[in-house]
Amino acid sequence: MFSIFYIFIHIFYKFLLMATPYNYSLFFDFIESYLPSAFLNINPQDPIIKKLEALMEKNDQFFQIFDMGKMQFLYTSKGISRIFGIAPEAINPGHYTQLIHPDDEERLGQARSRVFKMEKEIFLAKNGSLLTSYNLKLRNLSGEYMMLLTQDYLFYTPIPYKAVFLIQVVTKIDWYKFKKHSFHNYTGNDMSLFRFPDEKLLQIGPPYSNREFEIIKLIEKGFSSDQIAEQLFISSNTVNTHRSNILKKTDKAHISELIYDLKEQGLL
């Protein structure tokens, strides 16, 4: 009897802690309100800001607006203090480099390169928007690592000056358990994916294991199967099996085509 009661209490408590998914159209309301002033002098008492801040607090999130051309944060919500202990006005890109888990340093670098490539593409076209999202482990206030999802929405605007701005939404997603060697990654213009994260969204990503990625990277560097086997201390037959499995996971005839696509996605 008591065990059933405690199970019920546990489920009820877990329900209370669950996030409250909401419509990301609020961020477009924010853009519409503050774009004419280049996102300066944001009013904390503005109903849009108050609602966003309340949702950020409820859902372990924070958001930022960044001028890609000026390399400048224009606004950061208060949630960054709850998650990282950083004052919103003190944030700079270097903070993430200091907090990143060693295993995710390379992916953070790839993500940044991808964002700047996207910014260049949009600015030269003088039109459009793009989305990229990815998960990374970063250190929290207690010195422990937590899993975060970063969603970067970039858009071009001719007003109040020609620029590419970035809205970045960062969400704590420790509730989701990634499969071994898997991670979330998306880059494209499907804006239906700029939404509150759920399991379906987080499952989007490359199907390759860490070992397969190692082999892909070595192939990209020009290593033969024998050289890869020597580098990874495995047999050439095992390398060839991995190569075959990699191609089975794609619609490509050759790994060189896959490597090209991965470079386009900023994953290599």
N, C-alpha and C positions, 0 to 999 in steps of 0.2 A: 504494500500500500504506500509506504513512504517513498519507495523507489519510483513509483509511478508519479507521485506528487512532485518529486525533485526533477524528474524528466520534464514534466509539464512546466515547471518554473523555468527550467533551462531553455525550453523552446520559446516560452513567452518572453524571456529576457533577450534571447537572440532576435526575436521579432522586433522588439523595441529598438534594438541597435541597427536594424536593417536600414540601408540607405533609402532615400526617397527619390526615385528617378523623376526627372523633370525634362521639359522640352527645351532644347538648346536654342530655340528661337529667341529666348531672352538675350542671348549674346548678340543677335542681329538687331534687337531693339537698342542694346547698348551702343552698337556701332552707329546706328542711325542717329542716336541722340548726340554722340560726342565726336563723330568724324568731322563735322564742320569746324570744330575748334582744335583739330589734330589731337584729340584725347587729352587736352590740357584742362586744368582746373575742374577735375571731376568732383562732383558734389556728393559727399557721403550720405546726405539726407535725401538725395534723389530716390524716389520709389523703386526705380529699376536697380540702382546700386544696393539699396537696402534688401531687396528681394534676392538678388544674386548673392550677397554676403550671407544671408540667412541660409540659403541653399548650400553654399560652400561649407558653412559650419556643420550643417546637418550631415553632409555627405563626404566629409574628410577630403575637401577639395580646396584649390585656390586657382585663380586665373590671373593672367598678365596680358598687357598689350605692349607690343614692341615695335618700334620703327626700325625696319631692316636696313634702310639706307643710312640712318644716323647711328645705328647700333646702340639704341637707347631704350631702356624700359620707361614707358610713359605712365604706367599704372600697374600696381600689384595689389591684389586683394589681401585682406587681413589673415586669411587662412595660412599663408606662408609662415607666419609666426607660430601658429599652432603645430605645424608639421615639422619645420626646420629650426624654429627659434630665431629666424632672421626678420628684422624689421622690414616692412614692405619698401620703405624709402631707401634702404641700404642694399637691396639686392643688386647683384651684378652677375654676368655669365660665369665668372670664375667660381662662384659658390658651388655650382653643380659639379665642377671638376673636383672640388675638394671633398664632396659628399658621396661621389659615385663608388659603388662596389668595384674592387679591382677586376672582377670577372666581366664587368660591363663597360669598362673604360673604352674598349674598341668600338662597341656599339654606340656609345655616346658620341664618339668622334664621327662615326658614320652618319648618325642622325643629324648632327650639326652640318656636315658637308652636304647632306641631302637637302636640308632646309635652305642653305645658301644657293644651291643649284636651282631649286624651285623659285626662289626669289628672283634670280637672274632671268629665268625663263619668263616669269610673269611680267617683270619690269620691261623687258625687251619687247614683249608682245603688247605692252600697254593695255592689258585687258586680262580679266579672268581671275580665277582663284584655284587653289590646290589645298589638299589635305594630306597630312602625314601623321601617323600615330604609332607609338611603340612603348614597350614596357621596359623599365630599368629598376635596379635595386639601388636605393640611396639611404644614407644614414640619417636617423631621426635625432630628436633632442636627447634621447637616452643613450645614443651611440650604437643603437641596434639598426640593422638594415631592414627596410620595408620595401614592398613592391609597389611601384607607382606606374600609372599609365599617363603618358603625355600625349595630348592631342593638339597638333599645331595646324591652325587654319590661316592660310596666307591669302591676301587679296590685294589687288591693285586698285588705286583710286587716283583720279586727277585732282581731287579737292581734299583739303585746302591747298595741296601742292601734289605734284606727281610723286607717288611713293607706293611702296609695298608695306603693309602693316601685317603683323602676326598676332592673332589671338591664341594664347596657349592656355589650355585647361589641364590641370594636373590633378589626378584622382588617386587616392590610396586604394589599392585593390588587393590587400592581403587576404581577403575572403576568397579569392580565386586561386586555385591550385593548378599551375601549368603542368602539363605532362613533361616527363623527363626530356631534357634537351630541346624543349619547344619554347617559342616566344611569340608575342604578338608583333606584327608589323604590317602597316598598310601605307601605300602612297598612291594618290590618284585624285580624281575629281568627283567621286561618289559622295556627295554631301549628306546622303542618308546615314553615312557612318560617322558624321559629326553629331554624336548623340551620347547620352549617358551610357556608360559601359555596362554591358551585360555579357553573359557567357558566350553568346553567339558572336558578338563583336571581338571578344578577346581570343577566340579560336582562330581568327584570321591571321595567317602568317605562313612563312615558308615551311614545307614539310620535311626539311632535312635535319638530321641529327647533328650534334656537335662534331662527331667524327666525320660525317659526310661533308660538313662545312670545311673542316680542316683539309680534306682531300681536294675539294673544289678550289680552295685558296692556293694550294700547292700546284694544282694543274694550271691555274691562272698565271702562276709564276714560271711556268714552263717545265716543271718537273715531270719526268717519265714515271710510269708505274713502279719500276724498280727503285728509282730514287725516292719516291714517296714511301715505299715499303721500308727502305733503310732509315728514312727520317722518322717514321712513326713506329719503328720496331715491330712491324707486322709483315706478313708474307705478301709477295706480289699477287698471288691468287686472291687474297683477302682484299687488296686494293682494287683489283679488277671486279670483284663481286660488288664492292661499294660503288664503283663507277656505273655498273649495270643497274644497281638499285636506284641510283641518283636519276638516271635517265628514265627509269620506269615511273618515277614520281612526276615527270614533266611530259609535255607534248613535243619535246625537242628531239631531233635526230642526233645531234652532237652536243657535247658538253660545252663547246665553244659558244653555241647559241645561248645556253643557259647562263654562262659567265657574262655574256653581253647584257642579258636581261637583269641579272643581279647587280651589275654595275649601274645600269639605268635606275634601279631602285635604291641605289646607295647602300647596298648590302655587301659590296666588295670594294 
